[in-house]
Amino acid sequence: MRLIQTAIILGTLLCFLVDAAPIPADHRKRVPGKSHGKRWWLNSIEEEQSEGLPKYFHEPGGDHLGNHYDSRFEHGILDNADKADTQLHMLRAYLNFFNESHLETWLAHGTLLGWWWNGKLLPWDWDIDTQVSDSTLAYMGKHYNHTRYDYVSNDDPPVKRTYLLDINPAALVERERGNGLNIIDARWIDTGNGLYIDITGLSETHPDEQPGVVSCKNNHRYDITDLYPLRETMYEGVIAKVPYAYDRILAQEYQETAFVLTDFEGHRWAPFSKEWLKKSEDEVPEEK
């Protein structure tokens, strides 16, 4: 039985590898990623199948911040200014790419909470999270996997970056948590420093027992009517989408205090400028 299951997985993923190619565009090109790739991942499946699928994405680790980089492109921890600049352009490039490619995606978790406050990223947050449907995820895997996107900002001088859209092959064959090593279905990675956006797909995994309920592999569950129809909005100056019942989704994940707490992670909310401002060194010790 295990040999049959392994054969099915390998067959599915080999088709994924052969078919994966992005729709042509001047700023998109398919280039193999560095270091480990999907064929390495496939070769490890047969020997590790008894313990679940092997981990695909790898981070350097070492401390909390090290877990926010892709090992293939990481060159050290960025300071706060470079991190903020990287995240801003990475997010704008991601939303531009999905809009240009007519792919549906929406803001999630802390990224969605940042939108609720002022339409911007939370300055202390190292995570950027987005979600897609499982059908969009499968389409991305077939048509856009390993797309490299060349981005040029409208700044003067312009910022130029390259991003990699990498789809976890486990996303096609495992729609529940499994061994917990592949809960992230895809990543949008800054190839210059390794910071990334986590992309998770939502699937109706138990339609008989829980019809109309979709979930990611990290056990976040949503009523489909809370997600759709998506609302179009602006985020960091770019067109974005958020869930229909965004307030209910945020309250379920973060509690009501997320809407009223104005001192958090060394920052204070400034209502007149509508910004999260970093506290001075004199202010922070007073709270300890």
C-alpha positions in Angstrom: 0.0 0.0 0.0 2.8 2.4 0.9 4.5 1.8 -2.5 1.2 2.6 -4.3 0.8 5.8 -2.3 4.3 6.8 -3.0 3.9 6.1 -6.7 0.7 8.3 -6.8 2.5 11.2 -5.1 5.6 10.9 -7.3 3.4 10.8 -10.4 1.4 13.8 -9.4 4.5 15.8 -8.6 6.3 14.9 -11.7 3.4 16.2 -13.8 3.6 19.3 -11.7 7.3 19.7 -12.5 6.9 19.1 -16.2 3.9 21.4 -16.6 5.1 24.2 -14.4 5.8 27.3 -16.6 4.6 30.9 -16.2 2.6 32.8 -18.7 5.1 34.8 -20.7 5.6 38.5 -19.9 8.5 40.9 -20.3 9.1 41.1 -16.6 8.6 37.4 -15.8 11.0 34.6 -16.5 11.3 31.1 -15.3 14.7 30.4 -13.7 15.6 27.4 -11.6 16.1 28.2 -7.9 19.4 27.8 -6.2 20.3 25.1 -3.7 17.7 22.5 -3.0 14.9 22.1 -5.6 11.9 20.0 -6.2 13.8 17.1 -7.6 15.8 16.9 -4.4 12.5 16.9 -2.5 11.1 14.2 -4.7 14.1 12.0 -4.2 13.6 12.1 -0.4 10.0 11.2 -0.5 10.3 7.4 -0.8 12.6 7.0 2.1 10.7 9.4 4.4 7.1 8.6 3.4 6.5 6.6 6.6 7.0 9.8 8.6 5.2 12.1 6.3 6.4 14.4 3.5 9.8 16.1 4.0 10.1 19.8 4.7 10.4 21.8 1.5 11.1 25.4 2.6 14.1 25.9 4.8 15.2 28.8 7.0 18.6 29.4 8.6 17.1 29.6 12.1 19.5 30.4 15.0 17.0 32.8 16.6 13.5 34.1 16.0 14.5 36.5 13.3 16.5 33.8 11.4 13.2 32.0 10.8 12.0 34.8 8.5 14.5 34.2 5.7 14.7 31.6 3.0 18.0 29.8 3.3 18.8 29.9 -0.4 19.0 33.7 -0.5 19.8 34.8 3.1 23.0 36.8 3.7 22.5 37.9 7.3 19.8 39.7 9.4 18.7 43.1 8.1 18.4 46.1 10.3 15.0 47.6 10.9 15.3 50.2 8.2 16.3 47.7 5.5 13.7 45.2 6.7 11.0 47.8 6.4 12.2 48.9 2.9 12.4 45.2 1.8 8.9 44.4 3.1 7.3 47.5 1.5 8.6 46.8 -2.0 8.1 43.0 -1.7 4.5 43.5 -0.8 3.9 46.0 -3.6 5.6 43.7 -6.1 3.5 40.8 -4.9 0.2 42.6 -5.2 1.2 44.1 -8.6 2.1 40.6 -9.9 -1.2 39.0 -8.7 -3.2 41.9 -10.1 -1.4 41.8 -13.5 -1.8 38.0 -13.6 -5.5 38.0 -12.6 -4.8 35.8 -9.7 -6.9 36.1 -6.6 -5.2 36.7 -3.2 -6.1 38.5 0.0 -4.4 39.8 3.1 -4.4 37.6 6.2 -3.3 37.5 9.9 -1.1 40.4 11.1 -0.9 41.8 7.6 -4.7 42.1 7.6 -4.6 43.7 11.0 -2.1 46.3 9.8 -4.6 47.1 7.0 -7.4 47.6 9.5 -5.4 50.2 11.5 -4.0 52.3 8.7 -3.7 50.4 5.4 0.0 49.7 6.1 2.3 47.0 7.4 2.7 46.8 11.2 6.3 48.1 11.7 7.2 45.4 14.3 5.9 42.5 12.3 8.5 40.3 10.4 5.7 38.2 8.8 3.7 39.1 5.8 0.8 36.7 5.2 -1.5 36.2 2.3 -4.0 33.6 1.4 -5.4 32.0 -1.8 -8.0 29.4 -2.6 -6.8 25.9 -3.3 -7.9 26.2 -6.9 -5.8 29.3 -7.4 -2.9 27.5 -5.6 -3.1 24.6 -8.1 -3.3 27.1 -11.0 -0.2 28.9 -9.7 1.6 25.6 -9.4 0.9 24.7 -13.0 1.4 28.0 -14.7 3.6 30.3 -12.5 5.8 28.1 -10.4 9.4 29.4 -10.2 8.5 32.6 -11.9 11.0 35.4 -11.3 9.5 38.9 -11.3 11.6 41.9 -12.0 10.2 44.9 -10.1 11.0 48.6 -10.6 9.4 51.0 -8.2 8.1 54.5 -9.1 10.5 56.1 -6.7 13.3 58.5 -7.7 15.7 56.9 -8.0 13.7 53.7 -8.7 14.2 50.6 -6.6 14.9 47.4 -8.6 14.4 44.0 -7.1 13.8 40.4 -8.3 11.3 38.1 -6.6 10.8 34.3 -6.8 7.4 32.7 -6.7 8.0 29.2 -5.3 5.2 26.7 -4.9 5.7 24.0 -2.3 5.1 20.6 -4.1 3.5 19.3 -1.0 0.7 21.8 -1.6 -0.7 19.6 -4.4 -0.8 16.3 -2.5 -1.4 17.3 1.2 -4.2 19.7 2.1 -4.1 19.0 5.8 -1.5 19.6 8.4 0.3 16.2 8.1 3.5 16.2 10.0 3.5 20.0 10.2 6.6 20.5 8.0 4.8 21.9 5.0 2.1 24.2 6.4 3.3 27.0 4.0 2.1 26.3 0.5 4.1 28.9 -1.4 6.4 31.9 -0.9 7.2 35.1 -2.6 10.9 35.6 -1.9 13.2 38.6 -2.3 16.2 37.0 -4.0 18.5 39.7 -2.8 18.2 38.9 1.0 15.8 36.0 1.5 12.9 37.8 3.2 9.6 36.4 2.0 5.8 36.5 2.0 4.0 33.3 3.2 1.2 32.2 1.0 -1.3 29.6 2.3 -4.1 28.0 0.4 -7.6 27.4 1.9 -9.4 24.1 1.2 -12.7 22.6 2.2 -11.1 19.5 3.7 -14.3 18.0 5.4 -17.2 18.9 3.1 -19.5 16.3 4.7 -19.0 17.2 8.3 -18.2 20.9 7.8 -19.7 22.1 4.5 -18.7 25.7 3.6 -15.8 25.7 6.0 -12.3 26.1 4.6 -9.0 25.9 6.4 -5.3 26.2 5.9 -2.7 23.6 7.1 -2.1 25.6 10.3 -5.7 25.0 11.5 -7.1 28.4 10.8 -10.7 27.8 9.8 -13.1 30.2 8.0 -16.7 30.2 6.9 -16.7 30.7 3.2 -19.3 33.5 3.6 -16.9 35.4 5.9 -14.3 35.4 3.1 -16.4 36.1 0.0 -17.2 38.3 -1.8 -13.7 39.8 -1.3 -13.5 43.6 -0.7 -11.2 45.6 -2.9 -9.1 48.2 -1.1 -5.7 49.9 -1.0 -2.7 48.6 1.0 0.6 50.4 1.0 -0.5 52.3 -2.1 -1.4 49.3 -4.1 -4.8 47.7 -4.9 -5.4 44.7 -2.6 -8.2 42.5 -1.4 -9.5 41.7 2.1 -12.1 39.2 3.4 -15.7 40.3 3.4 -16.1 39.9 7.2 -12.6 41.1 8.0 -13.7 42.4 11.4 -15.1 39.0 12.5 -12.1 37.2 11.2 -9.6 39.5 13.1 -11.7 39.3 16.3 -11.7 35.5 16.2 -7.9 35.4 15.7 -6.7 38.3 17.9 -9.7 39.1 20.2 -11.3 42.5 20.4 -8.3 44.0 22.1 -6.5 44.1 18.7 -8.9 46.9 17.8 -8.3 49.1 20.9 -4.8 48.4 22.1 -2.7 51.4 21.2 0.6 50.4 22.9 2.3 47.3 21.5 5.7 45.9 20.7 7.6 49.1 21.6 5.2 51.3 19.4 2.5 53.7 20.2 -0.5 54.6 18.0 -0.6 58.3 17.0 -4.3 59.0 16.1 -3.7 62.3 14.4 -1.1 61.0 11.9 -2.6 57.5 11.9 0.8 55.9 12.3 2.5 53.4 14.7 5.4 55.3 16.1 8.4 53.7 17.7 8.9 54.7 21.3 12.0 56.4 22.5 14.5 54.5 24.6 13.3 56.5 27.6 9.7 55.5 27.1 10.3 51.7 26.7 11.9 51.1 30.2 9.0 52.8 31.9 6.8 49.9 30.8 9.0 47.2 32.2 
